[in-house]
Amino acid sequence: MPLCGGVRGKGKIFDMKILVTGAAGFIGSKLAESLIEDGQEVLVIDNLSTGKKDRVPAGARFVESCASSPEIIDAIFEFNADAIAHCGGAKQR
């Protein structure tokens, strides 16, 4: 079953641009992979502090950075996401 909108005839009802933080981790990578399989455009932001780059699905645009870094703001606005899925986070040490 498609995640974003389903199928009407042969085409999707709508396409989305989705920003996924933490998509180098287990849960975020599975979500990003499902979105890409559904035909959505995905931007992944992950600092790889606990995730692994090889978990980022092919087809996703990947930016290695902390989601709260000022340097990432331009990439976020340029992507112009319709939705954000925040899967990133790590336990404080």
N, C-alpha and C positions, 0 to 999 in steps of 0.2 A: 504494500500500500504506500503510495507516495506521501511524503511528509508535508509538502507545501501545495495544497490546492487540489490535488487529485488530477484526474484525466477527464477531459470532455472530448469525445471523439478521439482524434489522434494527437491532439496537442494539449499541453497543460493549460490550466485556467490562468495561471500567472507565473512569472519568473521573479525570483527575488535575489537580491545581493545580501549575503548574510556574513557578518563578522563573527568569528568564533575565537574566543580567547582560550588558551590552554589546550589547543588541538594537537599538541604533541604528547598529551597525556592519554590515558586509556579512554575515559568517557568522551572528552572533547574530540579525539580522533575518530571515534565511532560515529559521533554526531556529524562531523564534517564529511566523513565518507558517505553517509546516508544522504546528506544534502546534495553532494556532488552527483551521486547516482540518480537523484531525482532531477538533475539538470539545473540546480541552483548554482550561482556564482558565489564562491566562498573565499574570504580573506581570513587567514589564520595569523594570529599574533600570539607568540609564545616566547618566553625568555630561556627556555630549555633548562631551567633550574632543577626541575624534577622530571620533565618529559624528555622524549627522544625524537630527534629530527626525522628518523625513518618511520615514525608513526604518522607524520603529516601526510594525508592522502595526496596521491598524484592528482593534478587538476586544481588544487588549491593554490592560491597566491600566498606565499609564506613570508612573514616579516619576523625576524628574530629580535624581539624587544620586549620589555615590560610594558603592559598595556597602560600603565600610568606615566610612562616617560613622556616628557614634552616633545621629544623628537618624533614620536609616532603620530602626533596629531595630524600632520599633513597627509600621511598615508590613510588615516581614518576618514578624513574629509574628502580626499580624492576618490576613495572607494564609494562613498555615498551609500552606506548600507541602509537597507530597508528594515533590518532586524539585527539584534546583537544577542548572541548566546554566550554568557560568561561562564566558562567551565574552568577557568584558571584559578589558581590559588595554591598556596603551600602553607604548611604549619610553621608558625614562627619558632625560631630556635633560640 
